[in-house]
Amino acid sequence: MTTPAAPNPAALIELATAFWGSATLVAAVRLRLPTLLADGPATAADVATRAGTDPIATDALLAAMSNVGLCSKGEGERFTNSALAEAFLVEGRPGFLGPALLYNGDVFSLWANLDSVVRSGKVAESPNQYLGADDTRTRNFVYGMHHRALGVGRAVAAVVDFTGKTKLADVGGGPGTYSALLTQKTPGLHAEVLDLPGVVAIAREIVASMGAAPSVTCTAYDYTRDALPGRYDAFLISGVLHREQPEGVRRIFSQVAQAAEPGAVLWLSDVMLDDDRAGPLFGAMFQLNMRVLSHDGRCHSVAEQRAWLDEVGFDVTEVHRLPAPINYTLVRAQRRA
Ligand SMILES: C[S@@+](CC[C@H](N)C(=O)[O-])C[C@H]1O[C@@H](n2cnc3c(N)ncnc32)[C@H](O)[C@@H]1O
């Protein structure tokens, strides 16, 4: 008879220290080290002089960065960006993900109090902070969404199809990036980005910078209070429903149904859970992130949303699961005629 092997605690130590890697990435981006290294290999002392940082601590950060795949140390003790850092962490490059990653830096300290959130059921900080109340946080959040949509999120705009539709309501449209991309790919489509006033002010600036202003308008709207301000034959609800409990989702679906032309098409795009709500890993963790950030944060399954849509006269016609790094599920539904 063999004795079962004793469990190895290595996985626990790895989990307990996983935040080291995350903090290393956030600090590297905040201090712009990959952008500085894009000029060519440099010693820790050179990098520290250019970044205005402490040379000994900078050397330690660069050593950590080289062990999590952000750079490597070579001849003359010079550090060079990894291919990953060159592609996604250098300011001004088309794939730059800095603002999207820095959003995680903003919420980092809130996760440290996860036990309090779970004990009390209350969020660590009001979501209003990054939805208009604090200018810098709001700007980081909205530009983070914009860069995410332009980078990894482009695949969403590639799948979402509004061919033949003319008036799109982009509910909780945030930076307006998806509206801009979708009107650019769909002849005859006009989009209305509907979001909270502090967010819409920044969306106008982003939509104009994308050259989409003639086809995209931005309107202040609060889905907890306001009815949708027009009639539409197309709807996009992207990354919004994970802020809401089931009653909130059903309220939004009901507002959509009241503003929908017969045959209107609705696309949902979000992190969704499996039908048993037990996973996948990214969905379970993302749902926890929304509990830390938003009073009503919750991820929903396709089965739940199919039932809620049916209640307001929409049939689900397509489901697409996009893999990492997007991790969004796209659901197409159509208003019964
Ligand atoms: C994660 S963002 C998604 C933005 C955009 N749809 C995207 O996919 O890039 C969620 C959006 O919901 C908006 N939102 C939150 N509460 C809202 C409310 N009560 N009324 C309207 N929009 C709201 C936020 O301002 C934010 O822009």
The ligand as an SDF file (V2000), in Angstrom:
LIG
                    3D

 27 29  0  0  0  0  0  0  0  0999 V2000
  -16.1820   49.0130  -18.0280 C   0  0  0  0  0  0  0  0  0  0  0  0
  -16.9110   50.4340  -18.6730 S   0  0  0  0  0  0  0  0  0  0  0  0
  -17.2590   49.9290  -20.3450 C   0  0  0  0  0  0  0  0  0  0  0  0
  -17.2200   51.0690  -21.3260 C   0  0  0  0  0  0  0  0  0  0  0  0
  -17.4380   50.6960  -22.7960 C   0  0  0  0  0  0  0  0  0  0  0  0
  -18.7750   50.2290  -23.0350 N   0  0  0  0  0  0  0  0  0  0  0  0
  -16.4140   49.6910  -23.2370 C   0  0  0  0  0  0  0  0  0  0  0  0
  -16.7480   48.5100  -23.3860 O   0  0  0  0  0  0  0  0  0  0  0  0
  -15.2570   50.0930  -23.4680 O   0  0  0  0  0  0  0  0  0  0  0  0
  -18.5100   50.5770  -17.9000 C   0  0  0  0  0  0  0  0  0  0  0  0
  -19.1970   51.8570  -18.2700 C   0  0  0  0  0  0  0  0  0  0  0  0
  -20.4870   51.9090  -17.6230 O   0  0  0  0  0  0  0  0  0  0  0  0
  -20.7140   53.2560  -17.2970 C   0  0  0  0  0  0  0  0  0  0  0  0
  -21.7440   53.3930  -16.2590 N   0  0  0  0  0  0  0  0  0  0  0  0
  -21.6620   53.0100  -14.9520 C   0  0  0  0  0  0  0  0  0  0  0  0
  -22.7880   53.3470  -14.3000 N   0  0  0  0  0  0  0  0  0  0  0  0
  -23.5970   53.9580  -15.2210 C   0  0  0  0  0  0  0  0  0  0  0  0
  -24.8890   54.5370  -15.1430 C   0  0  0  0  0  0  0  0  0  0  0  0
  -25.5720   54.5400  -13.9960 N   0  0  0  0  0  0  0  0  0  0  0  0
  -25.4240   55.0580  -16.2660 N   0  0  0  0  0  0  0  0  0  0  0  0
  -24.7140   55.0620  -17.4350 C   0  0  0  0  0  0  0  0  0  0  0  0
  -23.4830   54.5280  -17.5680 N   0  0  0  0  0  0  0  0  0  0  0  0
  -22.9220   53.9850  -16.4670 C   0  0  0  0  0  0  0  0  0  0  0  0
  -19.3450   53.7140  -16.7820 C   0  0  0  0  0  0  0  0  0  0  0  0
  -19.2420   55.1050  -16.7300 O   0  0  0  0  0  0  0  0  0  0  0  0
  -18.4260   53.0810  -17.8020 C   0  0  0  0  0  0  0  0  0  0  0  0
  -18.1650   53.9220  -18.8800 O   0  0  0  0  0  0  0  0  0  0  0  0
  1  2  1  0
  2  3  1  0
  2 10  1  0
  3  4  1  0
  4  5  1  0
  5  6  1  0
  5  7  1  0
  7  8  2  0
  7  9  1  0
 10 11  1  0
 11 12  1  0
 11 26  1  0
 12 13  1  0
 13 14  1  0
 13 24  1  0
 14 15  1  0
 14 23  1  0
 15 16  2  0
 16 17  1  0
 17 18  1  0
 17 23  2  0
 18 19  1  0
 18 20  2  0
 20 21  1  0
 21 22  2  0
 22 23  1  0
 24 25  1  0
 24 26  1  0
 26 27  1  0
M  CHG  2   2   1   9  -1
M  END
$$$$
